[in-house]
Amino acid sequence: MSWAWLSLPAALAAGYLYWRHVWFFRNPPRTPPSGENIVSPADGRVVYARVVAAHEEVILLKQGRALALSDILRFQVSLPRVHVGIFMAPWDVHYNRAPLAGTVTALLHFPPHRGNVHMTPMQWRTLLKRPPLYRGARHLLYNERLVTTLRGTFLGEEVDCQVIQIAGGSVRGIDSFTQVGARLEKGDIFGMIRIGSQVDVVLPWHPAMELRVQPGQRVRAGESILIAPAAGKESDS
């Protein structure tokens, strides 16, 4: 048997082990942008970015099942709200960072309904750039999630910002590196999800806010601005 036939499987196995145990856990330094803004909590691709009005269904799944924001958060919040979802592919950096400075007021873990389903439809749609990128995303309804609430200040007002870490079908765990009462600065690492997953950001809508991202856009945790004051609307605080 030729040694070439043996070297290929060995190289593939070595590449997988390097990705799984070294590359996947890389943690490059990030520099949060100055000024008043909300930054991305995750590396990846934006799959939706919108303002959710009262009583509005936010996502229509392929099976015809419409999701409300409460289906993703697993609890009710007042509306309208800004809702941004970021899909993390297996090759993305998986450490998650605080979108704004604030105090952790809640950490709510929700187990999966009948087990985690794979995010394959979203994986292919983001790779092929086929809108809507969330079509067939059953993981939004069924999968395990951890909701971290940060209370901070934006546009001169106190706001509660939820960051939802949603596990994928191959996830080995959602890790939280913080606790209730902890103070986080914008861009601080607060957790990670192992292998492919999704992270959403939800916070109260304000007329002086401006969404800076759109579906299909690549973002970087701790650096890419998701939301900023509209021109001429910066707070005096």
N, C-alpha and C positions, 0 to 999 in steps of 0.2 A: 504493500500500500504506500502511495506517495506521501511524503511528509507534508506536502501542501494541503492535502485533504484533512490532515490532523491540525494544521496550524490555523485554518479558518475557523473551525468551531472554538478553538482555544482563544483566538483573538476576540471572537464575539462574546464568549463567556467573560473574558477579562474586561471588555468594554462595558458589559452590563454591570459587573461588580463595581467598576469604577464609578459609573453613573449612579448606581443605587446607594453606594456607601460613602462616596466622596463628593462627586459633582452635585448630587441632589441636595446636599447639606451646605453648599457654599453660601456665604453670607457677605456679599460685597458691601462696602461702606456706602452710605447714602447721605446726601446733604439736602435737608428740607429747604424749600424756597422760603425766602423771607416774606414778611407781610402777612396780611389776613387772607387765609385761603384754607380749603379742605383738600388734603392730598390723598392719593390712592393708598389703600392699605395693602395692596398686592401687586405683584408683577403679573402681567397677562394682557388679555384683550377684552375691551369693553363689549358686553353683549347687549346691554340696554342702559339708557341714561335718560330719565324722564321725570317729570313732575306728576305725581299721582294725586288726582283730585278725589274729593269725598265720594265714597260709594263706587269708585271706578275699579273695574277688573284690570289688573296690570298685565297679565300674560295669558294668551290662549294657547293651550297645548294642542298637539297634533290630534289627540283623541277627542278634542272638543271640550276638555275640562278647562274652565277658566279659573285662574288663580287671583285671589285678592292679596294685598300686601300682608294681611294677617296670616295667610297660609305659609308665607316665607318666614315671617318673624315668629310665628306660633303664638302671638298675642296681639291684641288690638292696640292701635295707636291713633291719635287724632290726625286728621288729614286737612290740608294737602301736605305731602311729603316729597322730598327729592329721593329718588331711588336709582342707584348705580350698581350694576353687576359686572364683576370681572372674572373671567374664566382663566384659570391657571392650568396650562398644559404641563405634562410631566417634566419638560425640560426647563420650565420657568423656575426662578428663585421662589422658594415656598415660605420664607419668613414673612410674617405679616406685621405691619407697622401702623401706629396710631394716626388716623387722618387729621386729628387736631389735638391741641393740648387740653387736658382735662383730667378729671378724677373718675376712676372706675366705680360706678354705682351698682352694677349688676353683672353677674356671669350666669347665664341660663343655658344649661345643656339639655338638648332634646334628642332622645334616641331615634333611630330610624323606624319607619313604618314598614314592617315586613322585610327588613334588610335593605341595605344600600343598593341602589341601581346604578349602573354605569352611565357615565356622561358621554358615551360614544357619539350620539347625535350632535351634541354641541361641539365635540372635538372636530368632527368632519366639517361641520358648517363653518367653524372659525377658520379651519385650514383652507377651505374652498371659498371663503368669504361669501357665503350664501345667506342673505337675510330672509326672514328674521333669524338671527344667530341662536335664539333661545327655543326655536321650534322643536318639539319633541323632548324638551328638557324635563323629564319626569322626576329627576333628582330634586328639583325645586320643591316638589310636593312630599316626596317620600324620605329623603336621606337625612342622616344624622346631621345636627348642626349645633354650634355654640354661638350664642348671641352675647356680645360684650357691649355694655352701654357705657359711654363716656359722657360726662357732663362737663361742658366747656362753654366758651363764649365765642359768638360769631355775630358780626354786625351789631355789636354792642348789646346783644341779648344773650341770656343763658339758654343753652340748647342741650338736648339729650340726643346724642348721635349713637345709633346702633351699628355695630359691625358684625355681620353674620358670616361665620366660617361654615361652609357646607361641604361635607365629605363626599368624595367620589366612590365608585364601586370598588376600587382597589385600595382605598385609604387604609393605612395602618394606625390611624389615630389623629385626633385633633388635639394639639398641645396648646395650653395656655400658660404663659410665663408671668401672669400678673394675678392680682387678687382685689376683691372689693376694698375700696378705700385707698388704693394705690394712685399715685399721681404720675401721669404719663405726659411727656412733651411730644409735640408734633414730630412724627417720624420715628419714635421709639418702637423697638420690637416688643410686641406683646404676645405673640404666639406663632404657630405654624401648623400646616396641614401636610401630612405625608402622602406624596404622589398626587395625581391630578385632582383638582378640586375647584371650588368657586368661593369668592368672597364678595358680599354685597355691603353697601353703605346706605343707610337710611337716616335722614334728619329732617326736621321741620322746614318747609318751604317758606321763603321770605321774598317779597316782591323785588328786593334789592339784590337778590342772588342771580348769578349767571352761571349756567352749566358750561364748562370748558371742554367737555369731551363728547364723543358721539360713538354709536355702535361701530365696531370694527377697528377702533383706534387702539394702539398699543400703549400701555402705561407701565410706570415703574413705581414700586412701593416707596413711599416716603419722599418722592420727588415730583411726580406728575400731579399737576393741579386738576382736580375734578370740578371744584366749585370755587368761585371767587366773587367778591362784590362786583356788581355791575359798574360800568364806568361812571365815576363821579359819586358812587354810593358808599365809599369807604367810611367805616365808623370812626368816631373821634376817640375811641377808647384805646 
